[in-house]
Amino acid sequence: MEHHDGLVAASRDGDLSSLWYTSVPGAETMRGEIERRLRLKEARSMLPFTVVEAETGEIVGMTTYMNVDAVNRRVEIGSTWYARRVQRTALNTEAKLLLLGHAFDRLGCIAVEFRTHFMNQQSRRAIERLGAKLDGILRNHVVAQNGTLRDTVVYSVIASEWPAVRAHLEWQMVRPR
């Protein structure tokens, strides 16, 4: 909860809460979203993170492990959003390298899933750049806040792919831009 004000400022960078195809909390809903994520953490179905830019110490977004399935050793990385100024920087690559590394190397996951709205082309491209593979599209999967039906695009990285995905992400972190 101590990150509330920094998260509100980050969500204002790019007016992210106005995007119709994703759910980024704004100033009026941030406290409730933080509380929701912390309740799910207590229920052991989510582990939320505040994303902090290493160079500046500034709060720039949120991400989570969600839909935790300890029995089947699966987790989803999702509910991720970043301030516009850090989008398309190395920050997402670094964050996903850390999250995937922890999931596969520490938690022993056999699969890590990513989901996004069919219309969220920027997110889909970012997930594909990570090396995740398309599993399929869940048609009319969710009723969105605005009442539209969301087609959810599902991607994953499985344990046998992790070494190549890790090498790819590490290369992306050091390659000239």
Rosetta constraint file for C-alpha pairs under 8 A:
AtomPair CA 1 CA 31 HARMONIC 7.45 0.50
AtomPair CA 1 CA 34 HARMONIC 6.54 0.50
AtomPair CA 1 CA 35 HARMONIC 7.70 0.50
AtomPair CA 3 CA 7 HARMONIC 6.05 0.50
AtomPair CA 3 CA 50 HARMONIC 7.40 0.50
AtomPair CA 3 CA 59 HARMONIC 7.60 0.50
AtomPair CA 4 CA 8 HARMONIC 6.20 0.50
AtomPair CA 4 CA 30 HARMONIC 6.85 0.50
AtomPair CA 4 CA 31 HARMONIC 6.64 0.50
AtomPair CA 4 CA 34 HARMONIC 7.69 0.50
AtomPair CA 5 CA 9 HARMONIC 6.26 0.50
AtomPair CA 6 CA 10 HARMONIC 6.16 0.50
AtomPair CA 6 CA 58 HARMONIC 7.51 0.50
AtomPair CA 6 CA 59 HARMONIC 5.41 0.50
AtomPair CA 6 CA 60 HARMONIC 7.56 0.50
AtomPair CA 7 CA 11 HARMONIC 6.14 0.50
AtomPair CA 7 CA 30 HARMONIC 7.56 0.50
AtomPair CA 7 CA 50 HARMONIC 7.97 0.50
AtomPair CA 7 CA 59 HARMONIC 6.29 0.50
AtomPair CA 7 CA 60 HARMONIC 6.83 0.50
AtomPair CA 7 CA 61 HARMONIC 6.21 0.50
AtomPair CA 7 CA 62 HARMONIC 7.78 0.50
AtomPair CA 8 CA 12 HARMONIC 6.32 0.50
AtomPair CA 8 CA 25 HARMONIC 7.92 0.50
AtomPair CA 8 CA 26 HARMONIC 6.23 0.50
AtomPair CA 8 CA 27 HARMONIC 5.27 0.50
AtomPair CA 8 CA 30 HARMONIC 6.65 0.50
AtomPair CA 9 CA 13 HARMONIC 6.69 0.50
AtomPair CA 10 CA 59 HARMONIC 6.68 0.50
AtomPair CA 10 CA 60 HARMONIC 5.12 0.50
AtomPair CA 10 CA 61 HARMONIC 6.14 0.50
AtomPair CA 10 CA 82 HARMONIC 7.09 0.50
AtomPair CA 10 CA 83 HARMONIC 4.83 0.50
AtomPair CA 11 CA 15 HARMONIC 6.28 0.50
AtomPair CA 11 CA 16 HARMONIC 5.50 0.50
AtomPair CA 11 CA 17 HARMONIC 6.72 0.50
AtomPair CA 11 CA 24 HARMONIC 7.10 0.50
AtomPair CA 11 CA 25 HARMONIC 7.06 0.50
AtomPair CA 11 CA 26 HARMONIC 6.16 0.50
AtomPair CA 11 CA 27 HARMONIC 7.93 0.50
AtomPair CA 11 CA 60 HARMONIC 7.99 0.50
AtomPair CA 11 CA 61 HARMONIC 7.27 0.50
AtomPair CA 11 CA 82 HARMONIC 7.35 0.50
AtomPair CA 11 CA 83 HARMONIC 5.77 0.50
AtomPair CA 12 CA 16 HARMONIC 6.37 0.50
AtomPair CA 12 CA 17 HARMONIC 7.65 0.50
AtomPair CA 12 CA 26 HARMONIC 7.18 0.50
AtomPair CA 12 CA 83 HARMONIC 7.46 0.50
AtomPair CA 13 CA 83 HARMONIC 5.19 0.50
AtomPair CA 13 CA 84 HARMONIC 5.51 0.50
AtomPair CA 13 CA 85 HARMONIC 7.01 0.50
AtomPair CA 14 CA 83 HARMONIC 6.59 0.50
AtomPair CA 14 CA 84 HARMONIC 5.07 0.50
AtomPair CA 14 CA 85 HARMONIC 7.87 0.50
AtomPair CA 15 CA 19 HARMONIC 7.80 0.50
AtomPair CA 16 CA 24 HARMONIC 6.00 0.50
AtomPair CA 16 CA 25 HARMONIC 7.95 0.50
AtomPair CA 16 CA 26 HARMONIC 7.65 0.50
AtomPair CA 16 CA 83 HARMONIC 7.64 0.50
AtomPair CA 16 CA 84 HARMONIC 7.88 0.50
AtomPair CA 17 CA 23 HARMONIC 6.66 0.50
AtomPair CA 17 CA 24 HARMONIC 4.71 0.50
AtomPair CA 17 CA 25 HARMONIC 5.56 0.50
AtomPair CA 17 CA 26 HARMONIC 5.22 0.50
AtomPair CA 18 CA 24 HARMONIC 7.97 0.50
AtomPair CA 19 CA 23 HARMONIC 7.39 0.50
AtomPair CA 19 CA 24 HARMONIC 7.75 0.50
AtomPair CA 20 CA 146 HARMONIC 7.43 0.50
AtomPair CA 21 CA 117 HARMONIC 6.39 0.50
AtomPair CA 21 CA 119 HARMONIC 6.55 0.50
AtomPair CA 21 CA 120 HARMONIC 6.37 0.50
AtomPair CA 21 CA 144 HARMONIC 7.98 0.50
AtomPair CA 22 CA 117 HARMONIC 7.02 0.50
AtomPair CA 22 CA 120 HARMONIC 7.46 0.50
AtomPair CA 23 CA 79 HARMONIC 7.94 0.50
AtomPair CA 24 CA 81 HARMONIC 6.80 0.50
AtomPair CA 25 CA 29 HARMONIC 5.37 0.50
AtomPair CA 25 CA 30 HARMONIC 5.09 0.50
AtomPair CA 25 CA 33 HARMONIC 6.74 0.50
AtomPair CA 26 CA 30 HARMONIC 5.64 0.50
AtomPair CA 27 CA 31 HARMONIC 7.99 0.50
AtomPair CA 29 CA 33 HARMONIC 6.22 0.50
AtomPair CA 30 CA 34 HARMONIC 6.14 0.50
AtomPair CA 31 CA 35 HARMONIC 6.17 0.50
AtomPair CA 32 CA 36 HARMONIC 6.03 0.50
AtomPair CA 33 CA 37 HARMONIC 6.18 0.50
AtomPair CA 34 CA 38 HARMONIC 6.17 0.50
AtomPair CA 35 CA 39 HARMONIC 6.14 0.50
AtomPair CA 36 CA 40 HARMONIC 6.31 0.50
AtomPair CA 37 CA 41 HARMONIC 6.16 0.50
AtomPair CA 37 CA 46 HARMONIC 6.93 0.50
AtomPair CA 37 CA 47 HARMONIC 7.66 0.50
AtomPair CA 37 CA 48 HARMONIC 6.27 0.50
AtomPair CA 38 CA 42 HARMONIC 6.30 0.50
AtomPair CA 38 CA 47 HARMONIC 7.96 0.50
AtomPair CA 38 CA 48 HARMONIC 7.27 0.50
AtomPair CA 39 CA 43 HARMONIC 6.36 0.50
AtomPair CA 40 CA 44 HARMONIC 6.22 0.50
AtomPair CA 40 CA 45 HARMONIC 5.54 0.50
AtomPair CA 40 CA 46 HARMONIC 5.27 0.50
AtomPair CA 40 CA 47 HARMONIC 7.67 0.50
AtomPair CA 41 CA 45 HARMONIC 5.95 0.50
AtomPair CA 41 CA 46 HARMONIC 4.70 0.50
AtomPair CA 41 CA 47 HARMONIC 5.28 0.50
AtomPair CA 41 CA 48 HARMONIC 7.11 0.50
AtomPair CA 44 CA 68 HARMONIC 7.43 0.50
AtomPair CA 45 CA 66 HARMONIC 5.99 0.50
AtomPair CA 45 CA 67 HARMONIC 5.60 0.50
AtomPair CA 45 CA 68 HARMONIC 4.95 0.50
AtomPair CA 45 CA 69 HARMONIC 7.67 0.50
AtomPair CA 46 CA 64 HARMONIC 6.67 0.50
AtomPair CA 46 CA 65 HARMONIC 5.46 0.50
AtomPair CA 46 CA 66 HARMONIC 4.29 0.50
AtomPair CA 46 CA 67 HARMONIC 6.39 0.50
AtomPair CA 46 CA 68 HARMONIC 6.27 0.50
AtomPair CA 47 CA 64 HARMONIC 5.48 0.50
AtomPair CA 47 CA 65 HARMONIC 5.00 0.50
AtomPair CA 47 CA 66 HARMONIC 6.43 0.50
AtomPair CA 48 CA 62 HARMONIC 7.37 0.50
AtomPair CA 48 CA 63 HARMONIC 6.08 0.50
AtomPair CA 48 CA 64 HARMONIC 4.24 0.50
AtomPair CA 48 CA 65 HARMONIC 6.37 0.50
AtomPair CA 48 CA 66 HARMONIC 7.95 0.50
AtomPair CA 49 CA 62 HARMONIC 5.71 0.50
AtomPair CA 49 CA 63 HARMONIC 5.32 0.50
AtomPair CA 49 CA 64 HARMONIC 5.64 0.50
AtomPair CA 50 CA 59 HARMONIC 7.01 0.50
AtomPair CA 50 CA 60 HARMONIC 7.84 0.50
AtomPair CA 50 CA 61 HARMONIC 6.03 0.50
AtomPair CA 50 CA 62 HARMONIC 4.61 0.50
AtomPair CA 50 CA 63 HARMONIC 6.60 0.50
AtomPair CA 51 CA 59 HARMONIC 5.94 0.50
AtomPair CA 51 CA 60 HARMONIC 5.70 0.50
AtomPair CA 51 CA 61 HARMONIC 4.94 0.50
AtomPair CA 51 CA 62 HARMONIC 5.24 0.50
AtomPair CA 51 CA 63 HARMONIC 6.94 0.50
AtomPair CA 51 CA 95 HARMONIC 7.99 0.50
AtomPair CA 52 CA 57 HARMONIC 5.76 0.50
AtomPair CA 52 CA 58 HARMONIC 5.47 0.50
AtomPair CA 52 CA 59 HARMONIC 4.39 0.50
AtomPair CA 52 CA 60 HARMONIC 5.64 0.50
AtomPair CA 52 CA 61 HARMONIC 7.19 0.50
AtomPair CA 53 CA 57 HARMONIC 5.26 0.50
AtomPair CA 53 CA 58 HARMONIC 5.39 0.50
AtomPair CA 53 CA 59 HARMONIC 6.33 0.50
AtomPair CA 53 CA 60 HARMONIC 6.40 0.50
AtomPair CA 53 CA 91 HARMONIC 7.43 0.50
AtomPair CA 54 CA 58 HARMONIC 7.72 0.50
AtomPair CA 60 CA 82 HARMONIC 5.58 0.50
AtomPair CA 60 CA 83 HARMONIC 5.28 0.50
AtomPair CA 60 CA 86 HARMONIC 7.31 0.50
AtomPair CA 61 CA 80 HARMONIC 7.34 0.50
AtomPair CA 61 CA 81 HARMONIC 5.46 0.50
AtomPair CA 61 CA 82 HARMONIC 4.28 0.50
AtomPair CA 61 CA 83 HARMONIC 6.05 0.50
AtomPair CA 62 CA 79 HARMONIC 7.30 0.50
AtomPair CA 62 CA 80 HARMONIC 5.41 0.50
AtomPair CA 62 CA 81 HARMONIC 5.63 0.50
AtomPair CA 62 CA 82 HARMONIC 6.73 0.50
AtomPair CA 63 CA 77 HARMONIC 7.23 0.50
AtomPair CA 63 CA 78 HARMONIC 6.04 0.50
AtomPair CA 63 CA 79 HARMONIC 5.55 0.50
AtomPair CA 63 CA 80 HARMONIC 4.07 0.50
AtomPair CA 63 CA 81 HARMONIC 6.65 0.50
AtomPair CA 64 CA 77 HARMONIC 5.68 0.50
AtomPair CA 64 CA 78 HARMONIC 5.51 0.50
AtomPair CA 64 CA 79 HARMONIC 6.13 0.50
AtomPair CA 64 CA 80 HARMONIC 6.73 0.50
AtomPair CA 65 CA 75 HARMONIC 6.30 0.50
AtomPair CA 65 CA 76 HARMONIC 5.61 0.50
AtomPair CA 65 CA 77 HARMONIC 4.76 0.50
AtomPair CA 65 CA 78 HARMONIC 6.51 0.50
AtomPair CA 66 CA 75 HARMONIC 6.16 0.50
AtomPair CA 66 CA 76 HARMONIC 5.11 0.50
AtomPair CA 66 CA 77 HARMONIC 6.14 0.50
AtomPair CA 66 CA 78 HARMONIC 6.60 0.50
AtomPair CA 67 CA 75 HARMONIC 5.87 0.50
AtomPair CA 67 CA 76 HARMONIC 5.81 0.50
AtomPair CA 68 CA 74 HARMONIC 6.35 0.50
AtomPair CA 68 CA 75 HARMONIC 4.69 0.50
AtomPair CA 68 CA 76 HARMONIC 6.83 0.50
AtomPair CA 69 CA 73 HARMONIC 5.76 0.50
AtomPair CA 69 CA 74 HARMONIC 5.16 0.50
AtomPair CA 69 CA 75 HARMONIC 6.03 0.50
AtomPair CA 70 CA 74 HARMONIC 6.50 0.50
AtomPair CA 70 CA 75 HARMONIC 7.96 0.50
AtomPair CA 72 CA 110 HARMONIC 7.87 0.50
AtomPair CA 73 CA 107 HARMONIC 7.82 0.50
AtomPair CA 73 CA 108 HARMONIC 6.77 0.50
AtomPair CA 73 CA 109 HARMONIC 4.54 0.50
AtomPair CA 73 CA 110 HARMONIC 5.71 0.50
AtomPair CA 73 CA 111 HARMONIC 7.10 0.50
AtomPair CA 74 CA 109 HARMONIC 5.40 0.50
AtomPair CA 74 CA 110 HARMONIC 6.10 0.50
AtomPair CA 74 CA 111 HARMONIC 5.12 0.50
AtomPair CA 74 CA 112 HARMONIC 5.81 0.50
AtomPair CA 74 CA 113 HARMONIC 7.62 0.50
AtomPair CA 75 CA 103 HARMONIC 7.66 0.50
AtomPair CA 75 CA 109 HARMONIC 7.27 0.50
AtomPair CA 75 CA 111 HARMONIC 6.88 0.50
AtomPair CA 75 CA 112 HARMONIC 5.14 0.50
AtomPair CA 75 CA 113 HARMONIC 6.24 0.50
AtomPair CA 76 CA 112 HARMONIC 5.46 0.50
AtomPair CA 76 CA 113 HARMONIC 4.38 0.50
AtomPair CA 76 CA 114 HARMONIC 5.65 0.50
AtomPair CA 76 CA 115 HARMONIC 7.77 0.50
AtomPair CA 77 CA 99 HARMONIC 7.75 0.50
AtomPair CA 77 CA 112 HARMONIC 6.98 0.50
AtomPair CA 77 CA 113 HARMONIC 6.23 0.50
AtomPair CA 77 CA 114 HARMONIC 5.58 0.50
AtomPair CA 78 CA 114 HARMONIC 6.15 0.50
AtomPair CA 78 CA 115 HARMONIC 6.76 0.50
AtomPair CA 82 CA 86 HARMONIC 6.58 0.50
AtomPair CA 82 CA 87 HARMONIC 6.29 0.50
AtomPair CA 83 CA 87 HARMONIC 6.65 0.50
AtomPair CA 86 CA 91 HARMONIC 6.75 0.50
AtomPair CA 87 CA 91 HARMONIC 7.67 0.50
AtomPair CA 87 CA 92 HARMONIC 7.52 0.50
AtomPair CA 88 CA 92 HARMONIC 7.65 0.50
AtomPair CA 89 CA 93 HARMONIC 7.96 0.50
AtomPair CA 90 CA 94 HARMONIC 6.17 0.50
AtomPair CA 90 CA 172 HARMONIC 7.99 0.50
AtomPair CA 90 CA 173 HARMONIC 6.54 0.50
AtomPair CA 91 CA 95 HARMONIC 6.08 0.50
AtomPair CA 92 CA 96 HARMONIC 6.00 0.50
AtomPair CA 93 CA 97 HARMONIC 6.04 0.50
AtomPair CA 93 CA 130 HARMONIC 7.09 0.50
AtomPair CA 93 CA 169 HARMONIC 6.45 0.50
AtomPair CA 93 CA 172 HARMONIC 7.55 0.50
AtomPair CA 93 CA 173 HARMONIC 7.11 0.50
AtomPair CA 94 CA 98 HARMONIC 6.30 0.50
AtomPair CA 94 CA 169 HARMONIC 7.74 0.50
AtomPair CA 94 CA 173 HARMONIC 7.07 0.50
AtomPair CA 95 CA 99 HARMONIC 6.19 0.50
AtomPair CA 96 CA 100 HARMONIC 5.75 0.50
AtomPair CA 96 CA 130 HARMONIC 7.86 0.50
AtomPair CA 97 CA 101 HARMONIC 5.82 0.50
AtomPair CA 97 CA 166 HARMONIC 6.81 0.50
AtomPair CA 97 CA 169 HARMONIC 6.39 0.50
AtomPair CA 97 CA 170 HARMONIC 7.66 0.50
AtomPair CA 98 CA 102 HARMONIC 6.13 0.50
AtomPair CA 99 CA 103 HARMONIC 6.14 0.50
AtomPair CA 100 CA 104 HARMONIC 6.09 0.50
AtomPair CA 100 CA 112 HARMONIC 7.36 0.50
AtomPair CA 101 CA 105 HARMONIC 5.45 0.50
AtomPair CA 101 CA 106 HARMONIC 7.37 0.50
AtomPair CA 101 CA 166 HARMONIC 7.67 0.50
AtomPair CA 102 CA 106 HARMONIC 4.99 0.50
AtomPair CA 102 CA 107 HARMONIC 6.34 0.50
AtomPair CA 103 CA 107 HARMONIC 4.94 0.50
AtomPair CA 103 CA 108 HARMONIC 6.34 0.50
AtomPair CA 103 CA 109 HARMONIC 5.56 0.50
AtomPair CA 103 CA 112 HARMONIC 7.42 0.50
AtomPair CA 104 CA 108 HARMONIC 4.87 0.50
AtomPair CA 104 CA 109 HARMONIC 4.87 0.50
AtomPair CA 104 CA 110 HARMONIC 6.97 0.50
AtomPair CA 104 CA 111 HARMONIC 7.92 0.50
AtomPair CA 104 CA 159 HARMONIC 6.64 0.50
AtomPair CA 104 CA 162 HARMONIC 7.47 0.50
AtomPair CA 105 CA 109 HARMONIC 7.83 0.50
AtomPair CA 109 CA 159 HARMONIC 6.99 0.50
AtomPair CA 110 CA 158 HARMONIC 5.69 0.50
AtomPair CA 110 CA 159 HARMONIC 4.85 0.50
AtomPair CA 111 CA 156 HARMONIC 6.64 0.50
AtomPair CA 111 CA 157 HARMONIC 5.75 0.50
AtomPair CA 111 CA 158 HARMONIC 4.23 0.50
AtomPair CA 111 CA 159 HARMONIC 5.87 0.50
AtomPair CA 112 CA 156 HARMONIC 5.47 0.50
AtomPair CA 112 CA 157 HARMONIC 5.37 0.50
AtomPair CA 112 CA 158 HARMONIC 6.37 0.50
AtomPair CA 113 CA 154 HARMONIC 7.05 0.50
AtomPair CA 113 CA 155 HARMONIC 5.70 0.50
AtomPair CA 113 CA 156 HARMONIC 4.21 0.50
AtomPair CA 113 CA 157 HARMONIC 6.55 0.50
AtomPair CA 114 CA 127 HARMONIC 7.36 0.50
AtomPair CA 114 CA 132 HARMONIC 7.99 0.50
AtomPair CA 114 CA 154 HARMONIC 5.91 0.50
AtomPair CA 114 CA 155 HARMONIC 5.04 0.50
AtomPair CA 114 CA 156 HARMONIC 5.85 0.50
AtomPair CA 115 CA 152 HARMONIC 6.33 0.50
AtomPair CA 115 CA 153 HARMONIC 5.54 0.50
AtomPair CA 115 CA 154 HARMONIC 4.64 0.50
AtomPair CA 115 CA 155 HARMONIC 6.23 0.50
AtomPair CA 116 CA 120 HARMONIC 6.71 0.50
AtomPair CA 116 CA 123 HARMONIC 6.85 0.50
AtomPair CA 116 CA 124 HARMONIC 6.88 0.50
AtomPair CA 116 CA 152 HARMONIC 5.57 0.50
AtomPair CA 116 CA 153 HARMONIC 5.37 0.50
AtomPair CA 116 CA 154 HARMONIC 6.89 0.50
AtomPair CA 117 CA 150 HARMONIC 6.26 0.50
AtomPair CA 117 CA 151 HARMONIC 5.99 0.50
AtomPair CA 117 CA 152 HARMONIC 4.89 0.50
AtomPair CA 117 CA 153 HARMONIC 6.07 0.50
AtomPair CA 118 CA 124 HARMONIC 7.89 0.50
AtomPair CA 118 CA 137 HARMONIC 7.88 0.50
AtomPair CA 118 CA 150 HARMONIC 7.25 0.50
AtomPair CA 118 CA 151 HARMONIC 5.43 0.50
AtomPair CA 118 CA 152 HARMONIC 5.65 0.50
AtomPair CA 118 CA 153 HARMONIC 5.57 0.50
AtomPair CA 120 CA 124 HARMONIC 6.29 0.50
AtomPair CA 121 CA 125 HARMONIC 6.12 0.50
AtomPair CA 122 CA 126 HARMONIC 6.24 0.50
AtomPair CA 123 CA 127 HARMONIC 6.14 0.50
AtomPair CA 124 CA 128 HARMONIC 6.17 0.50
AtomPair CA 125 CA 129 HARMONIC 6.08 0.50
AtomPair CA 126 CA 130 HARMONIC 6.51 0.50
AtomPair CA 127 CA 131 HARMONIC 7.01 0.50
AtomPair CA 127 CA 132 HARMONIC 6.11 0.50
AtomPair CA 127 CA 155 HARMONIC 7.67 0.50
AtomPair CA 128 CA 132 HARMONIC 5.39 0.50
AtomPair CA 128 CA 133 HARMONIC 6.78 0.50
AtomPair CA 130 CA 165 HARMONIC 7.08 0.50
AtomPair CA 130 CA 168 HARMONIC 7.78 0.50
AtomPair CA 130 CA 169 HARMONIC 6.67 0.50
AtomPair CA 131 CA 157 HARMONIC 7.43 0.50
AtomPair CA 131 CA 165 HARMONIC 5.70 0.50
AtomPair CA 131 CA 168 HARMONIC 7.66 0.50
AtomPair CA 132 CA 155 HARMONIC 5.80 0.50
AtomPair CA 132 CA 156 HARMONIC 5.12 0.50
AtomPair CA 132 CA 157 HARMONIC 5.02 0.50
AtomPair CA 132 CA 165 HARMONIC 7.94 0.50
AtomPair CA 133 CA 155 HARMONIC 5.23 0.50
AtomPair CA 133 CA 156 HARMONIC 5.49 0.50
AtomPair CA 133 CA 157 HARMONIC 6.47 0.50
AtomPair CA 134 CA 153 HARMONIC 7.63 0.50
AtomPair CA 134 CA 154 HARMONIC 6.15 0.50
AtomPair CA 134 CA 155 HARMONIC 4.38 0.50
AtomPair CA 134 CA 156 HARMONIC 6.71 0.50
AtomPair CA 135 CA 153 HARMONIC 7.85 0.50
AtomPair CA 135 CA 154 HARMONIC 5.42 0.50
AtomPair CA 135 CA 155 HARMONIC 5.08 0.50
AtomPair CA 135 CA 156 HARMONIC 6.68 0.50
AtomPair CA 136 CA 153 HARMONIC 6.07 0.50
AtomPair CA 136 CA 154 HARMONIC 5.44 0.50
AtomPair CA 136 CA 155 HARMONIC 7.15 0.50
AtomPair CA 137 CA 151 HARMONIC 6.54 0.50
AtomPair CA 137 CA 152 HARMONIC 5.56 0.50
AtomPair CA 137 CA 153 HARMONIC 4.47 0.50
AtomPair CA 137 CA 154 HARMONIC 5.96 0.50
AtomPair CA 138 CA 151 HARMONIC 5.60 0.50
AtomPair CA 138 CA 152 HARMONIC 5.04 0.50
AtomPair CA 138 CA 153 HARMONIC 6.40 0.50
AtomPair CA 138 CA 154 HARMONIC 7.45 0.50
AtomPair CA 139 CA 150 HARMONIC 7.20 0.50
AtomPair CA 139 CA 151 HARMONIC 4.53 0.50
AtomPair CA 139 CA 152 HARMONIC 6.58 0.50
AtomPair CA 140 CA 149 HARMONIC 5.19 0.50
AtomPair CA 140 CA 150 HARMONIC 5.34 0.50
AtomPair CA 140 CA 151 HARMONIC 5.03 0.50
AtomPair CA 140 CA 152 HARMONIC 7.67 0.50
AtomPair CA 141 CA 149 HARMONIC 7.01 0.50
AtomPair CA 141 CA 150 HARMONIC 5.73 0.50
AtomPair CA 141 CA 151 HARMONIC 5.54 0.50
AtomPair CA 141 CA 152 HARMONIC 6.10 0.50
AtomPair CA 142 CA 149 HARMONIC 5.82 0.50
AtomPair CA 142 CA 150 HARMONIC 5.06 0.50
AtomPair CA 142 CA 151 HARMONIC 7.13 0.50
AtomPair CA 142 CA 152 HARMONIC 7.66 0.50
AtomPair CA 143 CA 147 HARMONIC 5.82 0.50
AtomPair CA 143 CA 148 HARMONIC 5.85 0.50
AtomPair CA 143 CA 149 HARMONIC 4.71 0.50
AtomPair CA 143 CA 150 HARMONIC 6.03 0.50
AtomPair CA 144 CA 148 HARMONIC 5.33 0.50
AtomPair CA 144 CA 149 HARMONIC 5.97 0.50
AtomPair CA 144 CA 150 HARMONIC 6.16 0.50
AtomPair CA 157 CA 161 HARMONIC 6.28 0.50
AtomPair CA 157 CA 162 HARMONIC 6.68 0.50
AtomPair CA 158 CA 162 HARMONIC 6.40 0.50
AtomPair CA 159 CA 163 HARMONIC 7.98 0.50
AtomPair CA 161 CA 165 HARMONIC 6.19 0.50
AtomPair CA 162 CA 166 HARMONIC 5.81 0.50
AtomPair CA 163 CA 167 HARMONIC 6.22 0.50
AtomPair CA 164 CA 168 HARMONIC 6.14 0.50
AtomPair CA 165 CA 169 HARMONIC 6.16 0.50
AtomPair CA 166 CA 170 HARMONIC 6.06 0.50
AtomPair CA 167 CA 171 HARMONIC 6.07 0.50
AtomPair CA 168 CA 172 HARMONIC 6.19 0.50
AtomPair CA 169 CA 173 HARMONIC 6.30 0.50
AtomPair CA 170 CA 174 HARMONIC 6.70 0.50
AtomPair CA 171 CA 175 HARMONIC 5.90 0.50
